[in-house]
Amino acid sequence: MLNIKKQDVGFKLFWNKLHKVLQVGLCLLFFGSAPLLIAIALDALSIIDAGNALGLGLLTLLTFYPSLVLIVVGIVLTIVKRIKKPR
């Protein structure tokens, strides 16, 4: 038997109600920006010496603005989908 917590089910229900474009935009924002933010945090804590982190900065640059566009379009599509859905 699966041992699924009630909180996990609530998050999955919330995540599934979002439009796919919004889901892709949020994932792109997270996976594009997280490596640079982790490197900055570890460098600030003196755990690693990140140097200039040019590659991580370019990854963030190339994924940040497209993810913002996808998030805005996804929010609009999610609102439209919820308005059209009969209750």
C-alpha positions as CSV (number, residue, x, y, z in Angstrom):
1,M,0.0,0.0,0.0
2,L,1.1,3.5,-0.7
3,N,1.7,5.7,2.3
4,I,0.8,9.2,1.0
5,K,0.5,12.0,3.4
6,K,-2.5,14.3,3.3
7,Q,-0.3,17.3,2.6
8,D,1.2,15.7,-0.5
9,V,-2.3,15.0,-1.9
10,G,-3.3,18.7,-1.3
11,F,-0.2,19.9,-3.2
12,K,-0.8,17.5,-6.1
13,L,-4.4,18.7,-6.4
14,F,-3.2,22.3,-6.4
15,W,-0.4,21.6,-8.9
16,N,-2.8,19.8,-11.3
17,K,-5.3,22.7,-11.3
18,L,-2.6,25.0,-12.8
19,H,-2.3,25.3,-16.6
20,K,0.6,23.4,-18.1
21,V,2.2,26.6,-19.4
22,L,2.3,27.9,-15.8
23,Q,3.8,24.7,-14.6
24,V,6.5,24.8,-17.2
25,G,7.3,28.4,-16.4
26,L,7.6,27.7,-12.6
27,C,9.8,24.7,-13.2
28,L,12.0,26.7,-15.7
29,L,12.3,29.5,-13.1
30,F,13.3,27.1,-10.4
31,F,15.7,24.9,-12.3
32,G,17.2,27.9,-14.1
33,S,17.8,30.1,-11.1
34,A,18.4,27.6,-8.3
35,P,22.0,26.7,-9.3
36,L,23.2,30.3,-9.2
37,L,21.4,31.0,-5.9
38,I,22.9,27.9,-4.3
39,A,26.3,28.9,-5.5
40,I,25.9,32.4,-4.1
41,A,24.7,31.1,-0.8
42,L,27.5,28.6,-0.5
43,D,30.0,31.3,-1.4
44,A,28.6,33.6,1.2
45,L,28.9,30.9,3.8
46,S,32.5,30.3,2.7
47,I,31.8,26.7,2.0
48,I,33.0,26.9,-1.6
49,D,34.8,29.5,-3.7
50,A,32.5,30.1,-6.6
51,G,34.7,32.5,-8.5
52,N,32.7,34.4,-11.1
53,A,30.2,31.7,-11.8
54,L,29.8,32.8,-15.4
55,G,28.1,29.6,-16.5
56,L,25.5,29.7,-13.8
57,G,24.9,33.3,-14.5
58,L,24.3,32.6,-18.2
59,L,22.0,29.8,-17.3
60,T,19.9,32.1,-15.2
61,L,20.0,34.8,-17.8
62,L,18.7,32.4,-20.5
63,T,16.0,31.0,-18.4
64,F,14.7,33.8,-16.2
65,Y,12.9,36.0,-18.7
66,P,11.3,33.2,-20.8
67,S,10.1,31.7,-17.5
68,L,8.5,35.1,-16.5
69,V,6.7,35.2,-19.8
70,L,5.5,31.7,-19.4
71,I,4.3,32.4,-15.9
72,V,2.3,35.5,-16.9
73,V,0.7,33.6,-19.8
74,G,0.1,30.6,-17.6
75,I,-1.6,32.8,-15.0
76,V,-3.9,34.3,-17.6
77,L,-4.7,30.9,-19.0
78,T,-5.4,29.4,-15.6
79,I,-7.8,32.3,-14.8
80,V,-9.6,31.9,-18.1
81,K,-9.8,28.1,-17.5
82,R,-11.3,28.6,-14.1
83,I,-13.8,31.2,-15.3
84,K,-15.0,28.9,-18.1
85,K,-15.3,25.9,-15.9
86,P,-18.8,25.4,-14.6
87,R,-19.1,24.8,-10.9
